[in-house]
């Protein structure tokens, strides 16, 4: 069986949705190795305010 990860690219405006999405993934996740969240550096500081956790959080460059 292949290894599959869930990768979600998000930003601060969508963190309420992201929190809901990650909650659903935790409840129903089967067959996936890990959850990776990718956010711009500016948005990364807001993750804890929303209580967002993932197996891996990657900070990418900020783009205008």
C-alpha positions as CSV (number, residue, x, y, z in Angstrom):
1,X,0.0,0.0,0.0
2,X,1.4,3.4,-0.9
3,X,2.2,6.1,1.7
4,X,-0.2,9.0,1.5
5,X,0.0,12.3,3.4
6,X,-2.7,15.0,3.7
7,X,-1.2,18.4,2.7
8,X,-3.3,21.6,3.3
9,X,-2.1,25.0,2.1
10,X,-3.8,27.8,4.1
11,X,-3.5,31.4,5.3
12,X,-4.8,33.4,8.3
13,X,-8.1,34.3,6.7
14,X,-9.0,30.6,6.5
15,X,-7.9,29.5,9.9
16,X,-11.4,29.0,11.3
17,X,-12.1,26.7,8.4
18,X,-8.7,25.0,8.8
19,X,-9.4,24.2,12.4
20,X,-12.8,22.6,11.4
21,X,-11.1,20.7,8.6
22,X,-8.3,19.3,10.8
23,X,-10.9,18.3,13.5
24,X,-12.8,16.3,10.8
25,X,-9.5,14.7,9.6
26,X,-8.6,13.7,13.2
27,X,-12.0,12.1,13.7
28,X,-12.1,10.2,10.4
29,X,-8.5,9.8,9.3
30,X,-7.5,6.3,8.3
31,X,-4.9,5.2,5.8
32,X,-2.9,8.5,5.9
33,X,0.5,8.8,7.4
34,X,0.4,12.4,8.5
35,X,-1.1,15.8,8.1
36,X,1.0,18.7,6.8
37,X,-0.1,22.3,7.0
38,X,1.6,24.9,4.9
39,X,1.2,28.6,5.8
40,X,2.9,31.9,4.9
41,X,5.4,33.1,7.6
42,X,3.2,36.1,8.5
43,X,0.2,33.8,9.2
44,X,2.2,31.2,11.2
45,X,2.1,33.3,14.4
46,X,-1.7,33.1,14.5
47,X,-1.8,29.3,14.5
48,X,-1.7,29.0,18.3
49,X,-4.5,31.6,18.6
50,X,-6.7,29.3,16.7
51,X,-5.5,26.2,18.4
52,X,-4.3,24.7,15.1
53,X,-2.0,21.7,15.4
54,X,-0.7,19.3,12.7
55,X,1.9,16.6,12.4
56,X,4.0,19.1,10.5
57,X,3.6,22.9,10.0
58,X,5.7,24.3,7.1
59,X,6.2,28.1,6.8
60,X,6.5,29.3,3.2
61,X,7.5,32.8,1.9
62,X,4.9,35.6,2.1
63,X,3.6,36.5,-1.3
64,X,1.6,39.7,-2.1
